[in-house]
Amino acid sequence: MEEVALAAETGRPTGSAAARRLRAAGKIPAVLYGHGIDPQPLAVDGRQLRLALNQEAGLNALLTLDVAGQSHLAMARQLQRDPVRGTVDHVDFVIVRRDEVVSAEVPVHLVGEALAVHRADGLVEQQVFSLTVHATPGNIPTSIEVDISGLTIGDAIRVGDLRLPAGVSTEVDPEEPVVAGQASRVAADIEAVEAEAAEPGVDEAASAAAGAEEGGEAGGDGEAGGASEG
């Protein structure tokens, strides 16, 4: 994975008012921590941060963070966003080593076309959109592709079916469905109606039971009459 250079300023003032002034000046409050260093308040240029995190690797980009002339290998974690505008309000940077295994969320992309599902007017339902993986920073994949070409109605591709790159693992339940081929709601409703129609209704069952009881009573009366006459 390509490393992205990003400069950071030290000695930023803390507090909400100071953070607002930084954002007004186009800068993003940040903090750097990890591998035994005390959390260090920083500020980074907002535009440069967007460019760094808009690479193919996204939030899993490997950053070379320049802090007062000292270089740190880091990754962005815990981005806080404005709930209305969606802009980044704060970012945590964690120091990593190239040889250590870290956790990362990787997007899951569907590739191919599920022709068998579409021909049956079914639906391709994606249930997992990102997967937590474990890998060294340089081996974190930008995405995990799932080929749905062979998917059929009632079939599912599960986490255990995914082909992860070498050096990448996950602890997610291998039986968890990632994507499934589902019958359309119209077809499902028709099947439900047909199944219900095929089963005897409550009234029909009750009538049949009542008829059986009447028949039994009638037979019992005849037997009793015959016995008295004899």
N, C-alpha and C positions, 0 to 999 in steps of 0.2 A: 504494500500500500504506500502510495506517495505521501511524503510528509509535507505539511503546509506551514509556512513560517507566519508567525503572528507576534507583533510587538505588544508589550504590556507596560503600563506605567505603574510605578510603586508610589506609596505614600498618599493614596487617595483618602480624603476625609470620610468618615463613616456617618451613618444617620440618614434618615429619610429625606431631609431637606437637601443635604449634600448630594444624595443620589439623584434627586430631581434635577439639580443644577448640572450634574454630569450628563444626564440624558438630554437635557436641553442643549448641551454643547456637542451632542452627537457621540457621546461616549457611553459605554456600558459598564456599570459596576461589576466587579468579579472578585473571586477569591481563589487562591491556589493552595492546595494541601496535598498530603500524601507522602509516604516513605519517610515518616518521622519529622517532617518540617512543621513548624507552627503555621496555622492558617494565615496566609498573607493577603491583605486587601490589595486589589489591583483595579486598573481601569483599562479597557481596550476600546479601540475605535469601532463604532457600531458598523460602519460599512465594511471594514476589513474583517470583522467577525462574520458578517453575513457571507462574504466571499469565501471565507475559509470553510464555513459549514454548508455551503451550497455546492461543494464538490460532489463527486459520485458517491463518496463514502458517507456523506451527510453528517449526522451527529457522531458517527464513529471515526471521523477524520483524525488522523494522527498529527498532532500539532507540535511544531518546534517553537516553544514559547520563549521569547526573548524578554527577560525580566532584568532591567538595569544592567545589561551586558552579560548576564548569566543565562545560559540556555537550559531549558527544561523540556523533556519529552512529556507531553501531556495530552489528555483527551477532555473534551467538554462533557460535563455531566450536570444534571439538574438545572436545565434552563427554566427560568421563571418568566412567564409572558404576561403582558397586559391582557386582562380578561376581555376587553372590548376591542382594542386595536390589534392584538395578537403580536405586538412587537416584543422583543426580548428586553426584560427589565433587569435581569441579573443572571450571571452564569458562574457555575463552579467548574474549575479546572482541577483535575486530579493527575498527579505525576504518575507515570507508568514506566516500566522497563521493557525493552524489546523482547526479553526472554521470559517475561512473566505471563501467566494466563489470566485474562480479565473476562468479565461478563459484558455482553453487549446485546442490544435489541436490534435484530436484523429484519428488514421488511421481507415479506413473502410475496412473490409475484407469480401469477398464473401465466403459463405460456401454452401455445397450441389451441386447438379448437375441439371441444367435446361434441363431435358430430352426432354420435349415437344419442346423446341427451337432447340435442336440439331437434333431431328428426322425430323424437318422441314428444316434442313440445314440452320438454322438461326444463328444469332450472339448474344451473351450476351455482351452488351455494358455498362461498368461501367462508370458513369459520375461524381461521387463524390468519391474521394479517401481519403479524411479526412474531419472531421466534427468539427466545433468549438462548444465546450460544456462549460457549467458552472457547477462547483461543488466544494466542499471543496477539498483541495489537496489530502487527503487520499481516496476520492471517485472517483477520475478521473479514468475511465476505461483504460486499456492498449490498447483495441481496441473495435470496434463496429462490431459485426458479422451480416451479412445480409444473410438470408436463401433464396436461389434462386430456391429451388426445385420446387416450384409451378409456376415459371415464364413461360409465353407463348409468342408467337409472338404478338407484338402490346401491350403487357402488360408492366407495369413499377412499380417498388417499389419506393415510394417517402419518403422524410424525415419524413413526418407525419406517415408513416407506421412502422418506426423503433421502436424497443422496447429498450428504454434507461434504464439503471439501476436506481434503486431508488436513489433519490438525485441528479440526473444528468438531465440537461435541455439544450435546444438549442434554439437560436433565428433565426436559418436558416428557410427560407420559407418552410412550411410543404408541399407545392406542388412541390418543386424542386425534379426532378427525381434523384435517386441514381443509379439505374441500370435499363436497359430496354432490352426487347427481340425484336431484329430487324430481319427483313427478310434479307436474303443474298443479296449482290449486284446483283448477277446474276438473282435471282428471281425478284428483284425490277426492273431490266432492262427489263426483259421479260414482266412483268406486264405493264410497261410504253409503250413498243412497241405494246402490244395487245390493250391497251387503245387508243393509237394513231391510230391504224388501224381500230378500231371500230368507230371512229369519221369520218364524211365526210371531205375529204380533201378540201383545199381552191379551187383547180381547179374544183372539182366536185360540190362544192357549187356554184361557179361562173357559171358553165355550166347550172346547174339547174335554177339559177336565170335568165340567158339569155334565156333559153328555155321558161320560164314562160312569160317573156316580149314579146318574138316573138309570142307566142300563143295569148297573149292579143291583140297585134297589129293586128294579122290576124282576130281575131273575130271582132275587131272594124271596119276594112275595110269592112267586109262582111255586117255588119249592115248598114254601110253608103251606100253601093251599093244598098242594098234592098230598102232603103228609097228613093233613087233617081229614081229607077225604078218605084216605086209606084207613 
